Amino acid sequence: MVSCEMCGAETSSPNTVKIEGAELEVCDDCTDFGTEVQTDSASSTSTKYSTGSSGSSSSGGATSSSTGSTSSGGRGGGGRSDMFDDIEELAQDYDERLREAREATGLSQEDLAKELNEKASLIRKLEHGDTLPSDDVQRKLERALDVDLSAGASADDTEWSGGSSTGEYTLGDVVERKDS
């Protein structure tokens, strides 16, 4: 007996149904909530989402492990690739870096905006830290001002050891008190 992926009822013959883009194996009562999908047994395993905790098909397992080792750059030690491994994080002081780089080149906010084909109000908001630059605007700014706005490896990103003698972190290791 198999459990219905929608209501949890036990069913001996689940129906494969597409509901809001997801293919689910459901009981006869829940079949009405979506459109029935006709699949053969080979294609149904390749269209299912897998968390990797259950057995995976031979082609799916080989693909995820090979992409994980090349794109993650050895981070995490696992065979899976995390989409956030390749995303560069914006530096917390991006606004200061941007203003200092613009002033070093001798450009006004309006001149920089014209050069980048952006609005001067956007440059003003970026320099005040009121808004975050889109990836496209960030690339334009970095090229025009020869500045790096991404957060490279800083002291915050590196591993540090907590003050606890057991080697584990406690809340007191991380929290900064306002009254001290």
C-alpha positions in Angstrom: 0.0 0.0 0.0 1.2 3.5 -0.9 0.2 6.8 0.8 -1.5 9.5 -1.2 0.9 12.4 -1.5 -1.9 14.9 -1.1 -4.2 13.6 1.7 -2.1 10.7 3.2 -4.7 8.1 2.7 -3.5 4.5 1.9 -4.2 3.4 -1.7 -3.2 0.3 -3.5 -3.2 1.9 -7.0 -2.1 5.5 -6.9 -2.8 7.8 -9.9 -0.1 10.2 -11.2 -1.7 13.6 -11.4 -0.2 17.0 -12.2 -1.3 19.7 -9.7 0.0 23.2 -10.2 3.1 22.0 -12.0 4.0 19.2 -9.6 3.4 15.5 -10.4 2.0 13.7 -7.4 0.9 10.1 -6.8 -2.6 10.5 -5.3 -5.6 8.4 -4.4 -8.8 8.2 -6.5 -10.5 11.0 -4.3 -7.7 13.5 -4.9 -7.4 12.8 -8.7 -10.0 15.5 -9.3 -7.7 18.2 -8.0 -5.4 18.0 -11.1 -5.0 16.5 -14.5 -4.0 12.9 -14.9 -0.6 12.3 -16.4 0.0 9.2 -18.6 3.6 8.1 -18.1 5.5 4.9 -18.6 7.6 3.6 -15.7 11.0 4.8 -17.1 10.0 8.5 -17.6 8.1 8.8 -14.3 11.3 8.2 -12.3 13.2 10.9 -14.2 10.5 13.6 -13.8 10.1 13.1 -10.0 11.8 15.5 -7.6 14.5 13.9 -5.5 16.0 15.0 -2.3 18.8 12.5 -2.6 17.8 10.8 0.7 15.9 8.0 -1.1 17.4 5.9 -3.8 18.1 7.7 -7.0 18.2 6.5 -10.6 21.7 5.7 -12.0 21.6 8.6 -14.5 20.4 11.1 -11.9 22.9 10.1 -9.2 25.8 10.3 -11.6 24.7 13.7 -12.9 24.3 15.4 -9.5 27.6 14.1 -8.2 29.6 15.2 -11.2 28.2 18.7 -11.3 28.6 19.1 -7.6 32.3 18.4 -7.6 33.1 20.8 -10.5 30.9 23.7 -9.7 31.1 23.9 -5.9 34.9 24.1 -6.0 35.2 21.5 -3.3 33.1 23.4 -0.8 31.0 21.5 1.7 32.6 18.2 0.8 29.3 16.7 -0.5 28.5 15.6 -4.0 25.7 18.1 -4.4 25.9 21.6 -5.8 24.4 24.5 -4.0 23.1 27.3 -6.2 24.3 29.9 -3.7 27.9 28.7 -3.8 28.5 30.7 -7.0 26.7 33.8 -6.0 28.9 36.6 -4.8 27.5 38.5 -1.8 27.3 42.3 -1.8 29.7 43.9 0.8 28.0 45.5 3.8 29.9 48.7 3.2 29.1 48.8 -0.5 27.7 52.4 -0.1 30.9 53.7 1.4 33.1 51.9 -1.2 30.9 53.3 -4.0 31.0 56.9 -2.7 34.7 56.8 -2.1 35.5 55.4 -5.5 33.2 58.0 -7.2 34.9 60.9 -5.3 38.3 59.5 -6.2 37.5 59.7 -9.9 36.2 63.3 -9.4 32.8 62.5 -10.8 29.6 63.9 -9.4 26.6 61.7 -8.9 24.9 63.1 -12.0 28.0 62.6 -14.1 28.3 59.0 -13.0 24.6 58.4 -13.7 25.0 59.7 -17.2 28.1 57.6 -17.8 26.2 54.5 -16.7 22.9 55.4 -18.4 21.1 55.3 -15.0 19.2 57.9 -13.0 21.1 60.2 -10.6 18.5 59.3 -7.9 19.6 55.7 -8.1 23.2 56.6 -7.5 22.2 58.8 -4.5 20.1 56.0 -3.0 23.0 53.5 -3.5 25.5 55.8 -1.8 23.2 56.4 1.1 22.6 52.6 1.5 18.9 53.0 0.9 18.7 50.5 -1.9 20.8 47.5 -3.2 22.1 47.5 -6.7 20.9 45.0 -9.2 23.5 42.6 -10.6 23.6 44.6 -13.8 24.0 48.0 -12.1 26.7 46.5 -9.7 28.7 45.3 -12.7 28.4 48.7 -14.4 29.6 50.5 -11.2 32.5 48.1 -10.7 33.7 48.6 -14.3 33.3 52.3 -14.4 34.8 53.1 -11.0 37.3 50.1 -10.8 36.0 49.1 -7.4 34.9 45.7 -5.9 31.5 45.9 -4.3 31.3 42.2 -3.5 32.1 40.8 0.0 35.3 38.9 -0.5 36.7 36.6 2.2 36.6 38.8 5.2 37.1 38.1 8.9 33.3 37.5 9.2 33.3 34.8 6.5 36.2 32.8 7.9 35.7 30.2 10.6 36.3 31.3 14.1 36.3 29.4 17.3 33.9 30.3 20.0 34.8 31.2 23.6 33.3 27.9 24.9 35.7 25.3 26.2 33.7 22.5 24.5 34.4 24.1 21.0 30.7 24.6 20.4 29.1 28.0 19.8 26.7 29.5 22.3 24.4 32.5 22.0 26.8 34.5 24.1 29.6 34.0 21.5 27.6 35.6 18.8 25.4 38.3 20.4 26.6 41.9 20.7 25.1 43.6 23.7 23.9 47.2 23.1 24.4 48.3 26.7 28.1 47.4 26.9 
